[in-house]
Amino acid sequence: MKTILCPTDFSENAQGAVRYAAKLASVNGASLFLLHALHVPVVDAYAPASTMTTMMDDAFQAAEKRMSNYAEEVAHDHQIRVESRVAFGLLSDMVEELESSQPVDLVVLGTRGAGNAVNEWLGTTASQIMQVSKAPTIVIPGNAEYQGLRRVGYATDFSSDSDMMIEQFANMMKPFNAEVFVVHVSTSSDSSDELDRIIKHFENASDPVTIKGENIAEELNAFIWDNSLNLLALKRHKRNWFDNLFHKSITKEMIYHSNVPVLVFN
């Protein structure tokens, strides 16, 4: 892992995500890249064009200075290399542009709990970034601080694309000497033959844990708590609009309701 990307709006939650990303960078010997997106200011329709230009210049200079100072502080505190960029526009566009010019190994995002307008905006932003980014994304709950990655989990539905990420996840966790759990929440629709196939498929790589339950998110959160996991990983399935009418997004539920960081493979 060489480059970790972390968007920030300088809020308390975003600063928590930056601290988390910086500690990951420190363990891996990686550099950290901070992004900050500016919104175009709203001015009176009858104001001269120069007013808009002046406001944008002032906003950009203020944000760039704040980002420069913040990047220096993070680099000093964690003894890592930190780069930064400020621009007007959408974060997803900035992420896509950055990834087109250099490799990004991991994206780290901050979020809050469910049930408020800010969360809806953050969920939309995270979704947009995950749609354009090729890198895995860790979503950090507002109250989460880096406590090491000693025990981590990978939630799988045992589809082929999910299976492919388990080895990649295990390799990502090697620098942390993490104990990796593979967990599957089995609904009533799973047959005993299917469960036998699952166990045989994974018996050489790890000891998969199969949990019976109808609410996958609730069962995963209980598993996180019971096993003191520091992080849960899963594969995001890309569905078309028709599929989305009939399938609840487990990824979105876990991002909103998990008390530990969630790593999403895109």
C-alpha positions in Angstrom: 0.0 0.0 0.0 1.6 3.2 -1.2 -1.1 5.9 -1.3 -4.1 6.5 0.9 -6.6 9.1 -0.2 -8.8 10.9 2.4 -11.3 13.6 1.5 -12.0 16.2 4.2 -14.2 19.2 4.9 -12.3 19.9 8.2 -15.3 18.9 10.3 -14.7 16.9 13.5 -15.9 13.7 11.8 -13.6 14.3 8.8 -10.7 14.9 11.1 -11.3 11.6 12.8 -11.1 9.9 9.4 -7.9 11.7 8.6 -6.3 10.5 11.9 -7.4 7.0 11.1 -6.0 7.2 7.5 -2.7 8.7 8.8 -2.2 5.8 11.2 -2.9 3.3 8.5 -0.3 5.2 6.3 2.2 5.1 9.2 1.9 1.3 9.6 2.2 0.7 5.9 4.9 3.3 5.1 2.4 4.9 2.8 1.8 8.5 1.9 -1.5 10.3 2.6 -3.3 12.5 0.0 -5.9 14.9 1.4 -8.7 16.4 -0.8 -11.0 19.3 -0.1 -13.9 20.2 -2.4 -15.2 23.8 -2.5 -18.7 24.8 -3.5 -19.2 27.7 -5.9 -20.6 30.7 -3.8 -24.1 31.9 -4.3 -24.4 35.5 -5.3 -27.2 37.8 -6.3 -28.2 37.4 -9.9 -27.7 41.1 -10.6 -24.2 41.2 -9.0 -21.4 41.9 -11.4 -19.3 39.0 -12.6 -16.3 40.4 -10.8 -18.1 39.8 -7.5 -18.3 36.0 -8.2 -14.6 36.0 -9.2 -13.5 37.8 -6.1 -15.5 35.5 -3.8 -14.2 32.4 -5.5 -10.6 33.6 -5.3 -11.0 34.5 -1.6 -12.6 31.2 -0.8 -9.9 29.2 -2.6 -7.0 31.1 -1.0 -8.5 30.7 2.5 -9.1 26.9 1.9 -5.7 26.3 0.4 -4.0 28.0 3.3 -6.0 26.0 5.8 -5.3 22.8 4.0 -1.6 23.5 3.7 -1.4 24.1 7.5 -3.5 21.1 8.2 -1.4 18.8 6.0 1.8 20.0 7.7 0.3 19.3 11.1 -0.8 15.7 10.1 2.6 15.0 8.5 4.4 16.2 11.7 2.1 14.3 14.1 2.3 11.0 12.3 5.7 11.2 10.6 4.3 10.5 7.2 4.4 12.2 3.8 1.2 14.2 3.1 0.1 15.8 -0.1 -3.1 17.9 -0.6 -5.3 19.4 -3.2 -8.2 22.0 -3.0 -10.6 22.6 -5.9 -14.1 23.7 -6.8 -16.4 20.9 -7.7 -17.5 17.5 -6.6 -15.4 15.2 -4.5 -16.2 12.3 -6.8 -14.8 14.2 -9.8 -11.6 15.1 -7.8 -11.1 11.4 -6.8 -11.6 10.3 -10.4 -9.2 12.9 -11.7 -6.6 12.0 -9.1 -6.8 8.3 -9.8 -6.4 8.9 -13.5 -3.0 10.5 -12.8 -1.6 8.2 -10.1 -2.4 5.0 -8.3 -4.5 5.1 -5.2 -4.5 2.0 -3.0 -7.2 3.0 -0.4 -9.8 5.7 0.1 -10.8 6.6 3.7 -14.1 8.5 4.3 -15.7 9.8 7.5 -19.4 9.6 8.2 -22.0 9.9 11.0 -24.8 7.7 12.3 -28.0 7.3 10.5 -31.1 9.5 10.9 -30.1 13.0 9.9 -29.8 15.1 6.8 -26.0 15.2 7.1 -25.9 11.4 6.9 -28.0 11.4 3.7 -25.5 13.8 2.1 -22.5 11.8 3.3 -24.1 8.6 2.1 -24.6 10.1 -1.3 -21.0 11.4 -1.4 -19.6 8.0 -0.3 -21.8 6.3 -3.0 -20.6 8.7 -5.7 -16.9 8.2 -4.7 -17.3 4.4 -4.6 -18.9 4.4 -8.1 -15.9 6.2 -9.6 -13.0 4.9 -7.5 -11.3 1.6 -8.3 -9.7 1.5 -4.8 -11.2 -0.1 -1.7 -12.9 2.4 0.6 -13.0 2.4 4.4 -15.9 4.3 5.9 -15.2 5.5 9.4 -18.1 6.1 11.9 -18.0 9.4 13.7 -17.1 7.9 17.1 -14.4 5.5 15.8 -10.7 6.0 16.6 -7.9 3.8 15.3 -7.3 1.0 17.9 -5.1 -1.2 15.7 -6.4 -4.0 13.5 -5.9 -7.0 15.6 -9.2 -8.8 14.8 -11.0 -8.1 11.5 -13.8 -9.7 9.6 -14.8 -10.3 6.0 -18.5 -10.8 5.4 -19.3 -12.8 2.3 -22.3 -14.2 0.5 -20.0 -16.6 -1.3 -20.6 -15.2 -4.7 -17.6 -15.5 -7.1 -16.8 -11.8 -7.0 -17.0 -11.8 -3.2 -14.7 -14.8 -2.9 -12.1 -13.1 -5.1 -11.6 -10.4 -2.5 -11.0 -12.5 0.6 -7.3 -13.2 -0.3 -6.8 -9.6 -1.2 -8.2 -8.5 2.1 -6.0 -11.0 4.0 -3.0 -9.6 2.2 -4.0 -6.1 3.2 -4.2 -7.1 6.8 -0.7 -8.8 7.0 1.1 -5.6 8.0 -1.2 -5.4 11.0 -0.8 -9.1 12.0 -4.5 -9.2 12.1 -6.6 -12.3 12.8 -9.0 -12.6 9.9 -12.6 -14.0 10.4 -14.7 -15.0 7.4 -18.4 -14.8 8.2 -21.6 -15.6 6.3 -25.1 -14.9 7.4 -27.3 -17.7 6.2 -31.0 -17.0 5.6 -33.7 -19.7 5.5 -33.2 -20.0 1.8 -29.8 -21.6 2.1 -29.9 -25.4 1.8 -27.7 -27.8 3.8 -26.0 -28.8 0.6 -25.1 -25.2 -0.1 -23.7 -24.8 3.4 -21.6 -27.9 3.0 -20.2 -26.6 -0.2 -19.3 -23.3 1.5 -17.4 -25.0 4.3 -15.5 -27.2 1.9 -14.6 -24.3 -0.3 -13.0 -22.3 2.5 -11.7 -25.0 4.8 -8.1 -24.6 3.5 -8.0 -20.8 3.7 -9.8 -20.1 7.0 -12.6 -21.3 9.3 -15.7 -19.6 8.0 -18.4 -18.8 10.5 -22.0 -19.3 9.3 -24.8 -17.5 11.2 -28.4 -18.2 10.8 -30.6 -15.1 10.7 -33.0 -13.1 8.6 -31.6 -9.6 9.1 -28.0 -9.7 7.7 -26.9 -6.3 9.0 -28.1 -7.0 12.6 -26.4 -10.4 12.6 -23.1 -8.9 11.3 -23.2 -6.2 14.0 -23.8 -8.8 16.6 -20.8 -10.8 15.2 -18.6 -7.7 15.3 -19.5 -7.1 19.0 -19.2 -10.7 20.1 -15.8 -11.1 18.5 -14.4 -7.6 19.3 -13.6 -6.9 15.7 -11.8 -3.7 14.8 -13.1 -3.6 11.1 -15.5 -5.4 8.8 -14.9 -5.8 5.1 -17.3 -6.7 2.3 -17.8 -6.6 -1.4 -20.2 -4.1 -2.9 -22.4 -5.7 -5.6 -23.2 -3.5 -8.5 -26.8 -3.9 -9.4 -29.0 -2.2 -12.1 -32.0 -0.1 -11.2 -34.4 -3.1 -11.5 -32.3 -5.2 -9.1 -32.3 -2.3 -6.6 -36.1 -2.4 -6.4 -36.0 -5.9 -4.8 -32.6 -6.0 -3.0 -31.7 -4.1 0.2 -28.2 -2.8 0.1 -26.3 -4.5 2.9 -23.3 -2.3 2.2 -25.3 0.8 2.8 -26.9 -0.6 6.0 -23.5 -1.5 7.4 -22.0 1.9 6.5 -24.9 3.7 8.3 -25.2 1.4 11.4 -21.8 -0.2 12.1 -19.9 1.0 15.1 -16.6 0.0 13.6 -15.0 1.0 10.3 -16.3 -0.8 7.2 -14.0 -1.6 4.3 -15.8 -1.8 1.0 -14.3 -3.5 -2.1 -15.8 -1.9 -5.2 
